[in-house]
Amino acid sequence: MIPPPTTAIVLVSNGPGELTTWVRPLADRLHDLLPLRPRRQEAACSLHLVLVPCPNATGQEHHVAASWGLFERIVPARRFWGLLLRPHRRVPWPRQGVVVFLGGDQFWTVLLSARLRYRHLTYAEWVARWPRWNDQLALMGAAAAHRLPARWRGRARVVGDLMADLPASARQADPLPPGGPWVALLPGSKRAKLLVGVPFLLAAADRLRQLHPDCRFLLPVAPTTTSEELRAYGSDANPLAHHYLDSPPQLVAEPSGVSVLRTARGTPIQLVTRQPAHGPLSQCALALTTVGANTAELGALGVPMIVLVPTQHLHLMRAWDGGLGLLARLPGVDRLLGVALTAWRMRHRGFLAWPNISAGRLVVPERVGAITPDQIAMEAAGWLDQPRILERLRQELRGLRGEPGAVEAVARMILQLAQAPPRRRGGRVSLASGGEAASPFRPESAGPAVPGVAEELETYADPSPTRARSVARDDPP
């Protein structure tokens, strides 16, 4: 009989973007560093995923994560409150473990680590909100480091941007057919965005193909949707489709096995169902995209982009964070408050694309307003006619993402905490100095030391304009 695990690593996250760009790379690396359940059933340590309530989630995140085969247990967001109230009701948790924040509200991991009496680590892009209740803090860079009070800097490490660890070999993976240039269409992953984004981008592709006949298109299918659902968003099932399309698109299976969404005007759009789609995306000359985590992904891959926020359908654009975002979904007040909230956010928006937020200046164009597919197609055609400018933008985006290594650093911080003694009731949160507790596992090899905040503050004392800065998903603007 296989004994139960003695240690648990619990990753906590919220939406589809965080799952793809943060959770999955980190989970893969943890499995590389030491034996973990479920891949190694005899292992003493198990890997788990807990999803927290989030207005930006689709409700399908747990199904997507389950398909990866990385987690012994996945707790859907609808069961999170039950987990907090009675954590050992369904299945007992190991006595020792660590809870890791990777998206959502940082306070949920404070509560969960306290209920399970596990160690606690937060990955903070912009600000670490509860340093007192963290054993260790993994900070993205200077912005989070400067905001951290001096008394908590001893438990913090600057690790870099997790997005910088997207595979360097992405261009060689899944090569696209010759020809082009290729243009990526990213309408989003949430219903509110897809209702507008799919018909808008299909119409833009039709117009761009007229202006640039050699142009080819691909559309990565988000893990929380399907090819058939994308087709439906361009049909009469979508009340906005008739604003942009004369007839619905057709879903066609090519002899090669590739799925193609063909518009009524004959424009073929190759659907990429493999996740993550880093290989095909990195080979695109340009991307037309909505706002969200996809702009960070494109930036990390060095793909030039035009970021689109058509505001002529404000009553359907209520995918905002926080209490107001939840309030805008209440029956009876959703339409009026949703429009008011979105309009306010548009007026006080600042930058919306992650490369612009990171740089603190305009790097990629953001088109916000009552924009039309014809306008965007004409702008995209102008960009495609200037390959030198596109290449300069590609290099600038690569410079913004920073050096890789954050996934490795965070993974080793997690392993260090997982080996620490369990937290005692009412005891101090921080790790005791002077020695390590005995552990049933060890990583396969010792990794390099991770720089502390004090050293990084010296490095970042006068950051250059091209140094990556970010407003994080845990601190919405």
C-alpha positions in Angstrom: 0.0 0.0 0.0 1.4 3.4 -1.0 1.6 5.7 2.1 -0.1 9.1 1.9 2.1 12.1 1.0 3.7 14.0 3.9 4.1 17.4 2.1 1.8 19.4 -0.2 2.6 22.3 -2.6 -0.6 24.3 -3.2 -0.6 26.8 -6.1 -3.4 29.3 -5.9 -4.6 31.2 -9.0 -7.6 32.6 -10.7 -8.0 33.2 -14.5 -7.0 31.6 -17.8 -4.1 34.0 -18.4 -2.4 33.3 -15.1 -2.9 29.6 -15.5 -1.2 29.5 -18.9 1.7 32.0 -18.3 2.4 31.5 -14.5 1.0 28.3 -13.1 1.8 25.8 -15.9 5.5 26.8 -16.4 6.0 26.7 -12.6 4.3 23.4 -12.2 6.3 21.8 -15.0 9.5 23.0 -13.4 8.6 21.7 -10.0 8.0 18.3 -11.5 11.4 18.5 -13.1 13.1 19.3 -9.8 11.8 16.5 -7.7 9.4 13.6 -7.7 5.8 14.9 -7.2 2.4 13.3 -7.2 0.4 12.7 -9.4 3.2 11.9 -11.9 5.1 9.9 -9.3 2.5 8.1 -7.1 5.2 6.9 -4.6 6.5 10.5 -4.0 6.3 12.0 -0.6 5.2 15.4 -1.9 2.1 16.2 -3.9 1.2 19.2 -6.1 -2.2 20.8 -5.9 -4.1 23.7 -7.5 -6.7 25.9 -5.8 -8.7 28.3 -7.9 -10.1 31.4 -6.2 -13.3 33.5 -7.1 -12.6 36.0 -9.8 -14.9 38.1 -12.0 -12.5 37.5 -15.0 -12.6 33.7 -14.7 -14.6 31.6 -17.2 -15.6 28.7 -14.9 -13.7 26.3 -17.1 -10.2 26.8 -15.6 -10.3 23.6 -13.5 -11.1 21.5 -16.6 -8.2 23.1 -18.5 -5.8 22.5 -15.6 -7.0 18.9 -15.2 -6.1 18.2 -18.9 -2.4 18.9 -18.1 -2.0 16.0 -15.7 0.1 18.1 -13.3 -2.0 18.3 -10.1 -3.1 15.6 -7.7 -6.0 17.7 -6.6 -7.8 20.7 -8.2 -10.2 22.7 -6.1 -12.6 24.7 -8.4 -13.4 28.3 -7.5 -17.0 27.4 -6.5 -15.6 25.2 -3.7 -13.1 27.7 -2.4 -15.2 28.9 0.5 -16.0 25.4 1.6 -12.2 24.7 1.6 -11.6 27.7 3.8 -14.4 26.8 6.3 -13.7 23.1 6.5 -10.4 22.3 4.8 -10.2 18.7 5.9 -13.9 17.8 5.2 -13.5 16.1 1.8 -9.9 14.8 1.8 -7.3 15.3 4.5 -4.3 17.5 3.7 -0.7 16.6 4.6 0.5 18.0 7.8 3.3 20.0 6.1 3.2 22.2 3.0 3.4 25.6 1.3 0.7 27.8 -0.3 1.9 29.9 -3.3 0.0 33.0 -4.6 0.0 33.1 -8.5 -3.0 35.3 -9.2 -6.2 36.6 -7.8 -6.6 38.4 -4.5 -3.5 38.0 -2.2 -5.7 37.9 0.9 -7.2 34.5 -0.2 -3.8 32.8 0.2 -3.2 34.5 3.5 -6.4 32.8 4.8 -5.8 29.5 3.1 -2.2 29.2 4.4 -3.5 30.0 7.9 -6.3 27.4 7.7 -4.0 24.7 6.5 -1.1 25.9 8.8 1.2 25.9 5.7 4.0 28.1 4.8 3.1 31.0 2.5 4.9 32.5 -0.5 3.5 35.3 -2.7 4.7 36.2 -6.2 4.1 39.9 -6.5 4.5 41.9 -9.8 3.6 45.3 -8.4 3.0 45.2 -4.7 3.1 42.6 -1.9 0.0 43.5 0.1 0.5 41.2 3.2 4.2 40.8 3.8 3.7 40.2 7.5 1.8 37.0 6.8 4.2 35.7 4.2 7.2 33.4 4.9 8.9 34.5 1.7 8.1 37.0 -1.1 9.1 36.6 -4.7 9.2 40.0 -6.3 9.2 40.7 -10.1 11.4 43.8 -9.9 12.2 47.3 -8.7 8.6 48.5 -8.5 7.6 45.8 -6.0 10.9 46.0 -4.1 10.6 49.8 -3.6 7.1 49.5 -2.2 8.1 46.8 0.3 8.6 48.2 3.9 12.2 47.9 5.1 11.3 45.6 8.0 10.1 42.9 5.6 12.9 43.0 3.0 14.8 40.2 4.7 12.2 37.7 3.6 12.0 38.9 0.0 13.8 38.1 -3.2 13.7 39.8 -6.6 13.3 36.9 -9.1 12.3 38.7 -12.3 9.3 38.3 -14.6 7.8 34.9 -14.9 6.8 35.9 -18.5 10.5 36.2 -19.5 10.7 32.4 -19.2 8.6 31.7 -22.3 10.6 29.2 -24.4 13.5 30.7 -26.2 13.1 27.9 -28.8 9.4 29.0 -29.5 10.2 30.1 -33.1 11.5 26.6 -33.9 8.5 24.9 -32.4 5.4 24.2 -34.7 6.7 26.0 -37.8 4.0 27.7 -39.8 3.6 27.0 -43.5 5.7 29.2 -45.8 4.3 32.4 -47.1 2.8 35.3 -45.3 3.2 37.6 -43.5 1.3 35.9 -40.7 -1.1 38.0 -38.6 -2.4 36.7 -35.3 -5.9 37.5 -34.2 -6.6 37.4 -30.4 -10.2 38.2 -29.5 -9.8 37.2 -25.8 -11.0 34.3 -23.7 -14.0 35.7 -21.9 -17.5 35.9 -23.2 -17.7 39.7 -22.9 -14.6 40.1 -25.1 -15.5 37.3 -27.5 -18.9 38.8 -28.3 -17.1 41.9 -29.7 -13.7 40.6 -30.6 -14.6 37.7 -32.8 -16.8 39.5 -35.4 -14.7 42.6 -35.2 -11.4 40.7 -36.0 -13.0 38.6 -38.7 -14.2 41.7 -40.4 -10.7 43.3 -40.0 -9.1 40.2 -41.5 -11.4 40.4 -44.5 -10.4 44.0 -45.1 -6.7 43.4 -44.4 -6.7 40.6 -47.0 -8.0 43.0 -49.6 -5.3 45.5 -48.8 -2.5 42.8 -48.4 -3.5 39.8 -50.5 -0.5 37.7 -49.4 -1.4 38.1 -45.7 -2.3 34.9 -43.7 -4.1 34.7 -40.4 -4.1 32.5 -37.4 -6.2 32.5 -34.2 -5.1 30.7 -31.1 -8.1 29.0 -29.5 -8.1 29.9 -25.7 -8.1 26.9 -23.4 -11.5 28.0 -22.0 -13.3 27.9 -25.3 -13.6 25.8 -28.5 -13.4 26.1 -32.2 -17.2 25.7 -32.5 -17.9 28.3 -30.0 -15.7 30.8 -31.9 -17.7 30.0 -35.0 -20.9 30.7 -33.1 -19.6 34.1 -32.0 -19.5 35.1 -35.6 -23.0 33.8 -36.3 -26.6 35.1 -35.6 -26.2 33.5 -32.1 -24.1 36.6 -31.3 -26.3 39.8 -31.3 -23.3 41.9 -32.4 -22.2 39.8 -35.3 -24.5 41.6 -37.8 -22.7 44.9 -37.0 -19.5 43.5 -38.7 -20.3 40.4 -40.8 -22.8 39.9 -43.6 -22.9 36.1 -43.1 -21.6 33.7 -40.5 -18.2 32.0 -41.0 -17.8 28.3 -41.7 -15.6 25.9 -39.7 -13.7 23.7 -42.1 -11.4 20.7 -41.4 -8.4 20.7 -43.8 -7.0 17.4 -45.1 -3.9 18.1 -43.0 -6.1 18.0 -39.9 -5.9 21.8 -39.3 -9.1 23.5 -38.4 -9.9 26.7 -40.5 -12.5 29.3 -39.8 -13.4 30.7 -43.2 -15.3 34.0 -43.4 -18.2 34.5 -45.8 -15.8 36.6 -48.0 -13.4 33.6 -48.2 -10.7 34.6 -45.8 -9.2 31.5 -44.2 -8.1 31.8 -40.6 -6.1 28.9 -39.2 -7.2 27.9 -35.7 -4.4 26.9 -33.3 -5.8 24.5 -30.7 -2.5 23.4 -29.1 -1.8 25.2 -25.9 0.3 27.1 -25.3 0.5 28.6 -28.8 3.9 30.2 -28.3 5.5 28.6 -31.4 3.0 29.8 -34.0 2.5 33.2 -32.3 6.3 33.9 -32.2 6.4 33.5 -36.0 3.7 36.2 -36.6 4.8 39.6 -38.0 1.9 41.3 -36.2 -1.0 40.6 -33.8 -4.4 42.3 -33.5 -5.4 41.7 -29.9 -7.8 42.8 -27.1 -6.4 43.8 -23.7 -5.5 41.3 -21.1 -2.8 38.8 -20.2 -2.4 38.0 -23.9 -0.6 41.4 -24.4 2.0 40.3 -21.8 2.4 36.9 -23.6 2.8 38.6 -27.0 5.3 41.1 -25.5 7.4 38.3 -24.0 7.5 36.5 -27.3 8.5 39.8 -29.0 5.4 40.0 -31.3 4.5 43.5 -32.4 0.8 44.2 -31.7 -2.1 46.7 -32.1 -4.2 46.6 -29.0 -7.9 47.1 -29.6 -10.7 48.3 -27.2 -13.8 49.1 -29.3 -16.1 51.1 -26.9 -19.2 51.2 -29.1 -20.6 48.2 -27.1 -19.8 49.3 -23.5 -22.8 47.5 -22.0 -21.1 44.2 -22.9 -17.7 45.1 -21.6 -17.9 44.6 -17.8 -15.0 42.3 -17.3 -13.4 44.4 -14.6 -11.8 43.4 -11.3 -12.9 44.0 -7.7 -16.1 44.7 -5.9 -17.4 47.2 -8.6 -16.9 44.5 -11.2 -19.0 42.1 -9.2 -21.6 44.7 -8.5 -21.9 45.5 -12.2 -23.2 41.9 -12.7 -26.0 42.0 -10.2 -29.5 41.5 -11.8 -31.3 44.8 -12.3 -28.3 47.0 -12.1 -25.9 45.2 -14.4 -26.6 47.1 -17.6 -26.6 50.7 -16.2 -23.8 50.3 -13.7 -21.8 48.2 -16.2 -21.9 51.0 -18.8 -21.0 53.6 -16.2 -18.2 51.6 -14.7 -16.7 50.8 -18.1 -17.0 54.4 -19.3 -15.2 55.6 -16.1 -12.4 53.1 -16.6 -12.0 54.2 -20.2 -11.6 57.9 -19.1 -9.1 57.0 -16.4 -7.5 54.2 -18.1 -3.8 55.1 -18.4 -2.0 52.4 -20.3 -3.9 49.1 -21.0 -1.3 46.9 -22.8 1.3 45.2 -20.6 4.3 46.3 -22.6 3.2 49.9 -22.2 2.5 49.5 -18.5 5.9 47.8 -18.0 7.8 50.5 -19.9 5.8 53.4 -18.4 5.4 54.8 -22.0 3.7 54.0 -25.3 5.5 51.1 -26.9 2.7 49.4 -28.8 -0.3 51.3 -30.1 -3.6 51.2 -28.2 -6.7 52.0 -30.2 -9.5 52.8 -27.8 -12.9 54.3 -28.9 -15.5 53.7 -31.6 -12.9 52.1 -33.9 -13.9 50.2 -37.0 -12.4 47.1 -38.7 -11.6 49.1 -41.8 -9.5 51.6 -39.7 -7.6 48.8 -38.0 -7.0 46.9 -41.3 -5.6 50.1 -42.9 -3.3 50.6 -39.9 -2.1 47.0 -39.9 -1.4 47.1 -43.6 0.7 50.2 -43.1 2.7 48.4 -40.4 3.2 45.3 -42.6 4.6 47.5 -45.4 7.4 48.7 -43.0 9.2 45.5 -41.9 12.2 47.5 -40.5 9.9 49.3 -38.0 8.3 46.0 -37.0 11.7 44.5 -36.4 12.8 47.4 -34.2 9.6 47.0 -32.2 10.2 43.3 -31.9 13.7 44.0 -30.4 12.3 46.6 -28.0 9.7 44.2 -26.7 12.3 41.5 -26.2 14.4 44.0 -24.2 11.4 44.9 -22.0 10.8 41.3 -20.8 14.1 41.0 -18.9 16.3 38.0 -18.4 14.9 34.5 -18.0 15.2 32.6 -14.7 12.2 33.6 -12.6 10.5 30.3 -12.9 13.6 28.5 -11.6 14.1 30.9 -8.8 10.5 30.8 -7.6 10.5 26.9 -7.8 13.5 26.7 -5.6 12.0 29.1 -3.1 8.9 26.9 -2.9 11.1 23.8 -2.3 12.9 25.6 0.5 9.6 26.4 2.2 8.2 23.0 1.7 11.1 21.6 3.6 10.6 23.9 6.6 8.8 22.7 9.7 5.0 23.2 9.8 3.7 26.5 11.1 2.6 26.3 14.7 -0.7 27.7 15.9 0.0 31.3 16.9 3.7 31.0 15.9 5.7 33.4 13.9 5.3 33.3 10.2 8.9 33.8 9.1 11.4 31.0 8.9 13.7 30.4 11.8 17.3 31.0 11.1 20.1 28.5 11.6 19.5 25.2 9.9 16.9 23.3 7.9 14.4 20.7 9.0 14.8 17.2 7.7 12.9 16.6 4.5 11.8 13.5 2.7 12.9 15.0 -0.6 15.6 17.0 -2.1 15.8 18.8 -5.5 17.9 17.1 -8.0 20.6 19.8 -8.0 21.3 22.9 -6.1 20.4 26.1 -7.9 22.1 29.4 -7.9 21.4 31.8 -5.1 18.6 34.3 -5.7 19.6 38.0 -5.1 18.0 39.7 -2.1 16.0 42.9 -2.2 18.9 45.0 -0.7 21.2 44.0 -3.6 18.4 44.5 -6.2 17.6 48.0 -4.8 21.2 48.9 -5.5 20.9 47.6 -9.1 17.6 49.3 -9.7 18.5 52.6 -8.0 18.5 54.3 -11.3 16.7 52.0 -13.7 17.1 52.6 -17.4 14.1 53.5 -19.5 14.1 50.1 -21.1 14.0 48.2 -17.8 10.8 46.2 -17.3 8.2 47.7 -15.0 4.8 46.3 -14.5 1.4 46.9 -13.0 0.4 43.5 -11.9 -2.7 41.4 -12.3 -2.9 41.5 -8.5 -3.0 45.3 -8.5 -5.4 46.4 -11.3 -5.0 50.0 -12.3 
